[in-house]
């Protein structure tokens, strides 16, 4: 009986110590899908709440700003705490906050309640993303870009599907129908318990076998690390200021220029978000194979021709095509940026993930607020013409140190 117990223990240990844990990556990706699907409902219902509450574009931008900032400010702190005190079941807790915020949003009757609800959803995101990114890297088996992409594509897929579901569920029935998305939050919270159990076992395995924690990377000087991080922040700025304009105002741009309905404009936004999901997977595979620096460089700078052409197309078909291509190309950068940064500081995965996910949400919120303010002063078409040149900042990726042979 004792021999059988020892054998079972060894089997469990071998399972925990395996290479790339694809089952965990798939589960964490599904959870990310559900989490970001819920979050994408917020910008997807902007046309509804704009009409119901008689909001200006600046007030729409303020909602996005609060939503994103609630997440971005807290994520580095939750990531730093996770590095020092890992909390395997915090992922499930984060989804509970998202659930509460979602229900508040469904029945909000005043503008301040809209602000409160999106801030609670943002807080749930702040708990979820840094810890989930740590789990993805722990399950990577060394294929970090691929693992980060599998995790990230779930979020991108959820962001793409969310507007479609919002169009199918919320548009016909009204704001209260947002509460149906609570089913997704409950499901995500439950399946994250499974990931929490694996995470807890992984930590226990490391303690039992005296596995050393990741040590700081000493192959690159501190000055070059800081320089590289500054460049990465600039690239995140260019990427997410541009995508904030698309995700928040593309539907308005299409309705204004081509006189289409809300439902049709949501389908066009889905094309951009779907391309974003495809590009994320491609970026992860190419990052592990060819080097993250070059994927980052080609991704952001390579999207510039499509982004610049988009606002000047005279047909709806070509406009959507340019949006699709810009999303496909620019999406491949984020996973490589996060993994590149964690390769620079492998002992601070949670902190780095928290900073860059926080920047993603925070700069997206600032971008949405800025472009909403600018749209009120000028026009929707003008902000698309201005934002189109942001991907040209991708040229600075050429100054990143090549880490392929040093890590």
N, C-alpha and C positions, 0 to 999 in steps of 0.2 A: 504493500500500500504506500509506503514511504517512497519507494523507487518510482511508482507511478506519479506521485506528487512532484518529485524532483523533475521527472521527464516533462510533465505538463508545464512546470515553471520554466524549463529551458526552451520549450516551444514558444511560450509567451515572450521570453526574452529575445529569441531569434526574430520573432515577428516584429517586435518593437525596434530592433536594431537593423531591420532590413534597409535596402537602398531607398529608391524613390517609392514612397507610400502613396500610390495612385488612388487608392480607395479614399484615403483621408483628403487628398487634394480635390477629388471629385465632390466629396461631401462639403468641404469648405467653399468650393466654387458654387455649389448649389445654394448654400447659405448666403454667399455674397450676391448671388442672383436675386434671391428673395429680398435681401436687405436693400439693394440698390433699385430693385423694381419698385419697392414701396417709396423710396426717396424720390424716384423720378416722377412719381405721381404729383409732387408739389409743383414743378414747373409745367407739367402737362395740363394742370387745371387752371393755369393763369388766365386764359381767356374767359373761363367761367367766373372766377372770383373777381376779375377786373370788371365784368359787367354787373355782378351781384352787389359788389361793394362800391361801385363807381370809382375805381382806383385809377391813378395816373401811372404812366410808365415808371416814374421815379419811385412810387410806392410799391410797384411790382419788384423793382430792383432792390428796395429795402427789405422786402420779404426774403428774397434770395440771399441778400447780404447777412441777415440775422441767421438764416438757416445754415449757411456755409460757415459763418464765423463761430457759431456755437459748437460746431464740430472741429474747426481748424485750431482754435485756441487751446482746446483741451487735449487734442490728440498727442502732441509731444509729451505732455505730462503723464497721460495714461501709458504711453509707450515707455517712458523712462521708468515709471513704477513697475511695469511688466518686466523690464530687464532685471530689476533688483528683486522683485517679488512676483514671480509668475502666478497668474490666477487662471487655472484651466477652465473654470466655469463662468468667467467674466463674459465670454462670448454670448452665452445664453442670457445673461443679465442685460447686456446691451440691447438685445432684441426686445426685452420687456419694456425698456424705455421707448423704443421705436413704436411699440404697440400703443402705449399710452398717448404719445404725441399724435399718432394716426387717428385715434378716436377723438381727441380734442379737435383736430383739424376737420373731421367729418361734421361736427356739430357746432363749430365756431360761428357765432352770430355777430361778432364785432371784430374790428381790425386788430385790436390788441390781442384777442384770442388767437387770431391767425399767427401773429408774431410768436406768442407763447407756444403754440403747438409745433411750429417748425423748429423752434429752439430745442424742444424736448426731443424731437426726431434727430436733430443734429447731435445732441448729447449721446444718444444711443449709438450713433455712427462713430463718435469719438472713442467709445469703449470698444466697439467691434473691430475697426480697421487695424490698429497697431498690433493687437493680440492675434488677430487672424493672419496677419502678414508674418508674424513670428512662427505660427504653426505651419504656414506654407513653406517657409525656409527649412524648418525642422524636418518636414516630410519630403524635401527635395532630393535627398540622396546625392547632393552635389550639383544637380541640374537646376540651379537657382533661377535662372531666367525663365526656363520652362515652367517651373513650379509657380513662380510669381505670375506668369501669364495665365496659367490655368485658373489660379485664384482670381486674377483681374478680369478674365474674360467672363466669369460668372457675373461680376458687377456690371460690366459693359452690356452683357446680354440682358440683364434685368433692367438697365437703363433704357435699352431699346424697346423692350416689351411693355414697360410701364406706360408710356404714352398711348400705345395701342389699346391696352386694357382700360386706361382712363377714358379713351374715346368710346369704347364699347360699353363701359359700365357707368362712368360718372356723367358723361354728356347726356345720355337719355334720361337719367333719373335724378340728377342734381348732386349737390355737395354731400348730402348724407350718405350717398352710395360709396363714398371713400371708405366707410367702415367695413365694407366687404374685404378690403385688403388686410384687415386684421387677421384673417385666416392664414395669410402668408406669414405674418409676423409670429403667430403662434407655432406654425409648422417649423419655421426657422429656429425658434427658441428650443423646440424639442430636439431637432436633429443636431443642434450644437452641443447638446448634452453628450452625444456619442463622441464628438470631437474632443470635448473636455475630458472624457474618460481616457482617450488615447493620449492626450497631452499630459495628463497626470501620470500615466504609466511611463511615458517617455522620460519625464523628469525623475521618476523613481529609478528607472533603469540607469540613468546617468549617475545618480547617487550611489547605487549599489556597485557599479563598475568603475567608480572614481574617474569618470570621463571629465577631462578638463574643460572648463568654459572657454569659448573663443577668446583669443588674445588680440590686443590691438595690432594692426598691420604696421610693421616697422620698415617695410620696403620702400615706402613713399614718405617723404618728409612731411612734417606737420604743415609747413607753409604751402606745399603743393596740394595737400589734402584740402586745406581751407580755400585755396584758389579754385580747386575743382568743384567744391561745394557751392561757391559763389556762382560759378558758371551754370551748375545744375539748377540753382534757384532761378537764374535768368531764363533758362530754357523752360522751366515749369511756368514762369510768368507768361512767356510768349505762347506756350501751348494752351494754357487754361484761360487766359484772357480771350484768346480767339474762340475756343470751344464754348466759353460762357456766352458769347454773343450768339453763336449758332443755337445752342440748346435753349436759351431763354427767349430769343427773338426771331428764330427762323420761321416759325409759324406765322407771326405777324408780318414778316417780310414777304412771304409768299402770298398771304391774303391781300396785302396792300398792292403788290406789284402785278399779281396774276388774277386777283379777284376770285380766289377759290374759297371753299368753306373750311370750317375748323377741322372736320373729319379728314378731308383731303390733305390739309396742311400737316396734320399729325402723322399721316402715312408717309409724307415726304420727310418729316423729321425722323421717323423710324428708319428710313433708308440711310441717313447719316449715322444714326446710332448703331445700326446693324453693321455698317462698314467699320465703325469704331471697334466693335467686338471682334470682327475678323482680323483687323490689323493688330490687335493685342496679341492674339495667338501667334501670328507670324513673327512679331517682334521678339517674343520669347524664344522661339526656335532659332531664329537668326542670331540673337544675342549670345546664346551658348556656343554657337558654331563659329561665328565670324568676329566676335568681339562687341561688347556693349557700346563702346565709344562710337563705332561706325554706324551701328543701328540708330543711336540717338541722333547723330549728325544727319544721316540720310532721311530719317523719319521727319524731323521738324522742318529742315530746309527743303526737303523734297515735296512737302505739301504746299509750298508757297505758290507755285504756278496755278494749281487748282483753286486755292483760296483767292488769289488775285483775280482770276477769271470769273469766279462765281457771281459777284454782284453786277457784272456787265453782260450776262447772258440775256438774250431776248426771248427765249422760250423756257417754259417750265421744265421740260424734259432735260435740257442741257444744264439748267440751274441745279436740278437734283443730282445729275451726273457729277457735276463739279463738287457738290457737297459730299457725295458718296466717296469720290476719290480723295478729297482732302481728309475726310475722316479715316479712310482706310490707311493712308500713309502716315498721318500724324499720330495715330493711336499706338503705333508700335513702339513709341519712345518711353512711355511711363514705366513699364515693367523693367526695362533696361536701366532707366534712371535710378529706380529704387534699389535694384540689385547692385548697380555700380557703386552707389553711395554706401550700401552695407558692406561691400567688399573693401571699401576704404576704411570702415570702422566696424569690423565683424563682431566686436564685443558690445555693440550698441544697436542691435537690430531693431528692437522695439522703439528706441528713441528716434532713429533715422526714419523708420517707417512712419512713426507718428508725425515727424516734422514734414515729410514729403506728402503724406496723405493730408495733413493739415494745410500745407501750402496749396495742394490741389483744390481743396474745398474753399479755403480762405481767398485765394486769388480768383477762383471762380465766382465767389460771392462779390468781391470787389469789382470784378469785371462786369458782372451783371448789373450791379448798382450804377457803375460808371456809364455803361452803354445805355441803361434806362434813362439816366439823367440827360445824356447827350441826345438820345432819341427825342425826348421832349423838347429840347432846344432846337434840334435840326429836323431829322427825319429818320425813319427806320432804314431807308436805303443808304443814307449817308454813313451810318455806323457800320454797315457791312462793307462799304468801300474803304473805311479807315482800318477796321480790324483785319482786313485781308492781308495787310503788309506785316502783321506780327510774326508769322512763321519765318520771315527773312532773318530774324534774330538767331535762327538755328545755326547760322554760320559760326557762332562762337564755340560750338561743340568741337570744332577742330583744335581748340586749345586744351582740351582735356588730355591728361596723361593716359597712355595706353597701358592698361593694367593686365593684359592677358598673360604675360610671361612673368609677372611679379607676384601674383597671388596664389 
